Amino acid sequence: MEKPPSKKGESFGRWFDWVLSEAEIYDYGRYPVKGVGVWMPYGFKIREKVLNILRNLLNSSGHEEVLFPLLITEDMIKKEGEHIKGFEDEVFWVTHGGLDPLDIKLALRPTSEVAITHMETLWYKSYRQLPKKLYQVVSVFRYETKATRPMIRLREVTTFKEAHTLHDSFEDADRQVREAIEIYSKFFDELGIPYIVSKRPEWDKFPGALYTVAFDTVLPDGRALQIGTVHHLGQTFTRVFETIIHKRDGSQDYGWQTSYGVSDRVIASLISIHGDDRGAILPPNVAPIQVIVIPIPGQSEDETDLVWRYASDIDNELKKSGLASTVDLDKERKPVEKYYYYEIKGIPLRIEVGPRELRENSITIFRRDTFSRFKARREELVGVVRETLSDIERNMKKKAWDEFRSYIRQVRTIEEAADIIATRSGIVEIPWCGKERCATEITEKTGASKMLGTPLEVRELGDLKCPICGEKAVTIARIAKTY
């Protein structure tokens, strides 16, 4: 296996590419289409476990999984002018069937608001059928012209979980936005991915939405990454598709909608935030292998066989207890090679057993998160492993949040903000009057890529003033260098 080309903190991009490749998670750049990657078996298992957490959260809150077609007709997309305006530069078009030109151009879905609204118009007519909460996990396609990056900026996003809901009132759709924020908060908390929740500025909301709320995290290079969005769509799409609902009071009105999504960026964040110079570190709840058992050869073949049998018995006991355990019985590779291999993959716990452990009826446990070793009695195996995995999960979450909080800084002046953006980056919070022109100047003068938005919670601002116009601040602007 290749050694890391750099330390995580020195060249994050090179480190990230190395981890994806050497840990056999995701093969990017070698498939002969720009901006797409291939999930390898180990990576696909991580993806599956992450999605299972999200599916459980959605299913338990009344969401139903569906699967819509990949193709959307041009006239469907053009029906909602504001929406297509936001995506018109990013759509992939299908123009031929074999050698024959198509009568109607077809788009590879950039997202599914128009497709789902079209069918909701046929399916739902009464308030008695609402609220309706649908979701799907699919590929979406966007003609990304900027520099593509594995999992972060793609032309085919293969892990796009989009939820679409329909309601009989603005208020109920607004309630759904709050529920979606709660679901995503629980989801990211389960993964140990720290985040900040902001209301996007008016000029940066989802095309067609009344307002957009976004989750952002910070990667090890100090750049902010959007990892989830929630949109109150109002009646934008239902008016276009004439999705009319018979209300409880006998009146009729267009339905109200929300949509919210996450993507491959969640797994990019999981790997990036928790990993170290030696590779990935996976939280136990999404690790395909939670425990790897490594036998250490003895001085004789007979002793080695006994150690191998001892290791297999440990592995079997862990499996029977419901833990995801594997034993490496390859006699060709040295234990140190195996250590290196499984450390890159981020397996949370390693059990080492050799002649000494065999004689003592003990085990040696190695923690991937702290690189610490300790011994335990063989009869304590399952209890100690479970307790240690729980402690690893707690430690990883605390470490990630501590690091994230250090990236968020409050300032009052442009000079302070510019200094932070130029040196350590992260997310800077600065007073703002609410005017777009001042927001533009703030980002330009500080070197930030964009304004992430404003806090959802109301804050006491006292005598804080906008650093551009000098007027009283009405909120806090969050700015950052972004992906």
C-alpha positions in Angstrom: 0.0 0.0 0.0 1.1 3.5 -0.7 2.3 5.7 2.1 0.4 8.9 2.7 1.5 11.7 0.3 1.2 14.3 3.1 -0.2 14.8 6.5 -3.9 15.5 6.8 -3.4 19.1 8.0 -0.7 20.0 5.4 -2.4 19.0 2.2 -6.0 17.9 2.9 -6.9 17.3 -0.7 -4.0 14.9 -1.4 -4.6 13.2 2.0 -8.4 12.7 1.2 -7.7 11.3 -2.2 -5.1 8.9 -0.7 -7.6 7.7 2.0 -10.4 7.0 -0.5 -8.0 5.0 -2.7 -5.9 3.1 -0.1 -8.8 2.3 2.2 -10.7 1.0 -0.9 -13.6 3.2 -0.4 -14.1 5.1 -3.6 -12.3 5.0 -7.0 -12.3 8.5 -8.5 -10.7 9.8 -11.7 -10.0 6.5 -13.4 -13.5 5.9 -14.8 -13.5 7.5 -18.3 -16.2 10.2 -17.5 -15.3 13.4 -15.8 -16.8 14.1 -12.4 -18.0 10.6 -11.5 -16.6 8.0 -9.1 -17.1 4.3 -8.3 -18.1 3.0 -4.9 -15.9 0.0 -4.0 -17.3 -2.8 -1.9 -15.9 -1.5 1.4 -17.0 2.0 0.7 -20.5 0.8 -0.4 -20.9 -0.9 3.0 -20.1 2.4 4.8 -22.6 4.2 2.5 -25.2 1.5 3.3 -24.8 1.9 7.0 -25.0 5.7 6.8 -28.1 5.5 4.7 -29.7 3.0 7.1 -29.4 5.5 9.9 -31.1 8.1 7.8 -33.8 5.7 6.5 -34.6 4.8 10.1 -35.0 8.4 11.1 -37.2 9.1 8.1 -39.3 6.0 8.3 -40.0 6.5 12.0 -41.3 10.0 11.3 -43.9 9.0 8.8 -41.8 9.3 5.6 -42.3 6.7 2.8 -39.6 5.7 0.3 -40.4 5.9 -3.4 -38.4 5.6 -6.7 -39.0 8.1 -9.5 -37.7 7.9 -13.1 -34.4 9.3 -14.0 -35.7 11.1 -17.0 -37.7 14.3 -17.0 -39.2 15.9 -20.1 -38.0 19.4 -21.2 -41.5 20.8 -21.0 -42.0 19.6 -17.4 -38.8 21.4 -16.4 -39.6 24.5 -18.3 -43.1 24.8 -16.7 -41.4 26.3 -13.6 -39.3 29.1 -15.0 -37.6 30.1 -11.8 -36.6 26.5 -11.1 -35.1 25.9 -14.5 -33.3 29.3 -14.4 -31.5 28.0 -11.4 -30.4 24.8 -13.0 -30.4 25.6 -16.8 -26.6 25.7 -17.0 -26.3 22.4 -15.2 -28.7 20.1 -17.0 -27.6 17.0 -18.9 -29.9 16.5 -21.9 -30.8 13.3 -23.7 -31.5 14.2 -27.4 -31.3 10.9 -29.3 -32.8 7.4 -28.9 -30.2 5.3 -30.9 -29.7 7.3 -34.1 -33.1 9.0 -34.1 -33.5 12.5 -32.7 -36.1 12.6 -29.9 -39.3 14.6 -30.4 -39.0 15.9 -26.9 -35.6 16.5 -25.2 -35.2 14.6 -21.9 -33.2 15.8 -18.9 -31.3 13.6 -16.5 -32.8 14.8 -13.2 -30.8 17.6 -11.5 -33.4 17.2 -8.6 -37.0 16.0 -8.5 -39.3 18.8 -7.5 -41.0 19.0 -10.9 -41.2 15.2 -11.4 -42.7 14.5 -8.0 -45.1 17.5 -8.1 -46.4 16.2 -11.4 -47.4 12.9 -9.8 -48.6 14.4 -6.6 -51.1 16.3 -8.7 -52.5 13.0 -9.8 -52.4 11.2 -6.5 -53.5 13.7 -3.8 -56.7 15.7 -3.8 -57.8 16.1 -0.2 -56.5 17.4 3.1 -57.4 13.9 4.4 -54.4 12.5 2.4 -52.0 15.1 3.9 -49.4 15.6 5.0 -47.6 13.3 2.6 -43.9 12.8 3.1 -42.0 11.0 0.3 -38.3 10.4 -0.1 -35.9 8.6 -2.4 -32.2 7.8 -2.6 -31.0 8.2 -6.2 -28.4 9.6 -8.6 -28.8 13.2 -9.8 -26.8 14.8 -12.6 -25.5 18.3 -12.8 -23.1 19.6 -15.4 -20.6 20.9 -12.9 -18.1 23.2 -14.7 -15.9 24.0 -11.8 -13.1 21.7 -10.7 -14.7 18.5 -9.7 -13.7 16.7 -6.4 -14.4 13.2 -5.3 -17.7 13.1 -3.2 -17.7 16.8 -2.8 -18.3 18.3 -6.3 -19.5 15.8 -8.8 -21.4 15.5 -12.1 -23.1 12.4 -10.9 -24.2 12.6 -7.3 -24.8 8.9 -6.5 -26.1 9.3 -2.9 -28.7 11.9 -3.2 -31.4 11.5 -0.5 -34.2 13.9 -1.4 -37.4 14.2 0.6 -40.5 15.9 -0.8 -43.6 16.7 1.3 -47.1 18.1 0.5 -49.3 20.0 3.0 -52.6 21.8 3.1 -51.3 25.0 4.6 -48.2 27.3 4.9 -48.1 26.6 8.6 -48.0 22.8 8.3 -45.2 23.1 5.7 -43.4 25.4 8.1 -43.7 22.8 10.8 -42.3 20.2 8.4 -39.2 22.4 7.9 -38.6 22.3 11.6 -39.1 18.5 11.6 -36.6 18.1 8.8 -34.1 20.2 10.7 -34.6 18.0 13.7 -34.1 14.8 11.6 -30.9 16.0 10.0 -29.6 17.2 13.4 -30.1 13.7 14.8 -28.5 12.2 11.7 -25.4 14.2 11.8 -25.2 13.7 15.6 -25.3 9.9 15.1 -22.3 10.3 12.7 -20.4 12.6 14.9 -20.3 15.3 12.2 -20.5 18.8 13.7 -22.5 21.4 12.0 -24.0 24.9 12.1 -27.6 25.6 10.9 -28.2 28.9 9.0 -30.9 30.5 7.0 -29.5 31.2 3.5 -29.7 34.7 2.3 -32.5 35.6 -0.2 -30.1 35.6 -3.2 -28.7 32.2 -2.4 -31.8 30.2 -1.6 -32.9 27.1 -3.7 -34.6 28.2 -7.0 -38.3 28.5 -6.4 -38.1 28.3 -2.6 -39.6 30.8 -0.1 -36.6 30.2 2.1 -33.7 27.7 2.5 -32.1 26.5 5.7 -28.6 24.8 5.3 -26.3 22.7 7.4 -22.6 23.5 7.1 -19.5 21.8 8.6 -15.8 22.7 8.3 -13.3 20.3 6.7 -9.7 20.1 7.9 -8.4 22.8 5.5 -10.7 25.3 7.1 -13.2 25.5 4.3 -16.9 25.2 5.0 -18.9 22.5 3.2 -22.7 22.4 2.8 -23.9 19.0 3.9 -27.6 19.4 4.0 -30.4 21.7 2.9 -34.1 22.2 3.8 -36.4 24.3 1.6 -39.9 25.7 2.2 -41.2 25.7 -1.4 -44.5 27.4 -0.7 -46.8 27.0 -3.7 -44.2 27.6 -6.3 -44.5 24.2 -8.0 -48.1 23.3 -7.1 -49.4 26.5 -8.8 -47.5 25.5 -12.0 -48.8 21.9 -11.9 -52.2 22.9 -10.5 -51.9 20.6 -7.5 -55.2 21.6 -5.9 -56.2 20.4 -2.5 -59.8 20.3 -1.1 -59.4 21.8 2.4 -61.1 21.0 5.7 -63.4 24.0 5.5 -64.7 23.1 2.0 -62.4 25.6 0.1 -59.7 24.7 -2.4 -56.2 25.8 -2.5 -52.9 24.9 -4.1 -50.8 22.5 -1.9 -47.8 23.7 0.1 -44.5 21.9 -0.2 -41.1 21.4 1.3 -38.0 19.5 0.1 -34.8 18.6 1.8 -31.7 16.6 0.8 -28.2 15.3 1.6 -25.6 13.8 -0.6 -22.2 12.0 -0.9 -20.8 15.0 1.0 -22.0 13.4 4.2 -19.6 10.5 3.8 -16.8 12.9 2.6 -17.3 14.8 5.9 -17.4 11.6 7.9 -14.0 10.5 6.5 -12.4 13.9 6.5 -13.4 15.1 10.0 -12.6 11.9 11.9 -9.6 10.7 10.0 -5.9 11.2 10.9 -2.5 11.0 9.2 -2.7 7.2 9.1 -6.1 7.0 7.3 -9.8 6.9 8.1 -11.2 6.4 11.6 -14.8 5.2 11.3 -17.4 5.6 14.1 -18.4 2.1 15.3 -22.0 2.5 14.2 -21.1 2.8 10.5 -17.9 0.7 10.4 -18.4 -2.4 8.1 -15.9 -4.1 10.5 -16.0 -2.9 14.1 -13.3 -5.3 15.4 -10.4 -6.9 13.5 -8.7 -9.9 15.3 -5.1 -10.3 14.4 -3.3 -13.5 15.5 0.5 -13.2 16.0 2.5 -16.3 15.1 4.3 -18.4 17.7 7.8 -19.9 17.7 6.6 -23.2 16.3 3.9 -24.3 13.8 2.0 -26.1 16.6 2.0 -22.9 18.7 0.9 -20.8 15.7 -2.0 -23.2 15.0 -3.1 -22.8 18.6 -3.0 -19.0 18.4 -4.9 -19.1 15.1 -7.6 -21.3 16.7 -7.7 -18.9 19.7 -8.2 -15.9 17.4 -11.0 -17.7 15.5 -12.8 -18.5 18.7 -12.6 -14.9 19.8 -14.0 -13.8 16.4 -16.8 -16.3 16.5 -17.8 -15.2 20.0 -17.9 -11.5 18.9 -20.0 -12.4 15.9 -22.5 -14.4 18.0 -22.9 -11.3 20.2 -23.9 -9.2 17.2 -20.7 -7.4 16.7 -19.2 -6.9 13.2 -16.0 -8.8 13.7 -13.4 -10.3 11.3 -10.3 -12.4 11.9 -7.3 -12.1 9.5 -5.9 -15.7 9.2 -3.6 -14.8 6.3 -0.2 -16.4 7.2 1.7 -14.8 4.3 1.4 -11.2 5.7 3.2 -10.1 8.8 1.1 -8.7 11.7 2.6 -5.2 11.2 1.4 -5.2 7.6 -2.0 -6.1 8.7 -2.0 -3.3 11.4 -1.2 -0.8 8.7 -3.8 -2.1 6.3 -6.7 -2.0 8.8 -5.6 1.3 10.3 -6.0 3.0 6.9 -9.5 1.5 6.6 -10.4 3.1 9.9 -11.6 -0.1 11.8 -12.3 1.2 15.3 -10.9 -1.7 17.4 -8.2 -4.3 16.9 -7.6 -7.3 19.1 -4.1 -8.8 19.0 -3.5 -12.3 20.3 -0.3 -14.2 20.3 1.4 -16.9 22.4 1.5 -14.7 25.5 -2.3 -14.0 25.3 -2.9 -17.7 24.7 -0.9 -18.6 27.8 -2.6 -15.9 29.9 -6.1 -16.5 28.5 -6.2 -12.8 27.7 -6.5 -10.3 24.8 -4.7 -7.1 23.9 -7.0 -4.4 22.6 -5.9 -1.5 20.4 -8.0 1.6 19.9 -7.8 3.3 16.5 -9.0 6.7 17.8 -6.3 7.1 20.5 -3.6 4.6 19.4 -3.7 3.1 22.9 -3.4 -0.5 24.0 -4.6 -2.3 27.1 -5.1 -5.9 28.2 -8.3 -7.7 29.3 -9.2 -11.1 30.4 -10.6 -13.5 27.8 -13.8 -14.0 29.7 -14.4 -10.2 29.7 -14.2 -10.1 25.9 -17.7 -9.1 24.8 -18.4 -6.6 27.6 -15.0 -4.9 27.3 -15.3 -4.7 23.5 -18.8 -3.2 23.7 -17.8 -0.7 26.4 -14.7 0.3 24.4 -16.6 0.8 21.2 -19.1 3.0 23.0 -16.3 5.1 24.5 -14.6 5.4 21.0 -17.9 6.8 19.6 -18.2 9.3 22.5 -14.6 10.3 22.1 -14.8 10.8 18.4 -17.9 13.0 18.7 -16.4 15.2 21.4 -13.1 15.6 19.5 -14.9 16.5 16.3 -17.1 19.1 18.0 -14.2 20.6 20.0 -12.3 21.1 16.7 -15.4 22.5 14.9 -16.1 25.0 17.7 -12.5 26.3 17.4 -13.3 27.2 13.7 -16.2 29.5 14.6 -15.1 33.0 15.5 -17.1 36.2 16.4 -15.7 39.5 15.2 -16.9 43.1 14.9 -14.6 44.5 12.2 -13.7 43.7 8.6 -10.0 43.6 9.5 -10.6 40.9 12.1 -12.7 38.8 9.7 -10.2 39.2 6.9 -7.3 38.1 9.2 -9.2 34.9 10.2 -10.3 34.0 6.7 -6.7 34.5 5.4 -5.0 32.5 8.1 -7.1 29.7 9.6 -10.3 30.1 7.7 -13.3 28.5 9.4 -16.7 30.3 9.9 -16.7 34.0 10.9 -19.7 35.6 12.5 -20.0 39.4 11.9 -22.7 41.9 12.5 -24.8 42.8 9.5 -27.5 45.3 8.6 -29.4 42.9 6.3 -28.7 44.7 3.0 -27.4 42.6 0.1 -24.9 45.3 -1.0 -23.3 45.3 2.4 -23.1 41.5 2.4 -21.4 41.6 -1.0 -18.8 44.1 0.4 -18.3 42.0 3.5 -17.4 38.9 1.5 -15.2 40.8 -1.0 -13.3 42.7 1.6 -12.7 39.6 3.9 -11.7 37.2 1.1 -14.6 34.9 2.0 -16.2 32.8 -0.8 -19.8 33.6 0.3 -22.2 34.3 3.0 -23.5 31.1 4.5 -26.5 32.8 6.0 -27.8 33.9 9.4 -28.5 32.1 12.6 -32.0 30.6 13.1 -32.1 31.7 16.7 -32.7 35.3 17.7 -29.7 36.9 19.3 -29.3 39.9 21.5 -27.2 42.3 19.4 -27.0 45.3 21.7 -25.1 48.2 20.0 -23.5 46.1 17.3 -23.2 47.9 13.9 -22.7 46.7 10.3 -19.0 47.2 9.6 -19.8 48.4 6.0 -22.5 51.0 6.4 -22.4 51.7 10.1 -26.1 51.1 10.6 -27.4 49.1 13.5 -27.0 45.4 12.9 -30.2 43.4 12.6 -28.6 40.0 12.6 -25.3 38.1 12.3 -23.8 37.1 9.0 -21.8 33.9 8.7 -19.1 34.0 6.1 -16.4 31.5 5.1 -14.3 30.1 2.3 -16.3 27.3 0.9 -16.2 24.3 -1.5 
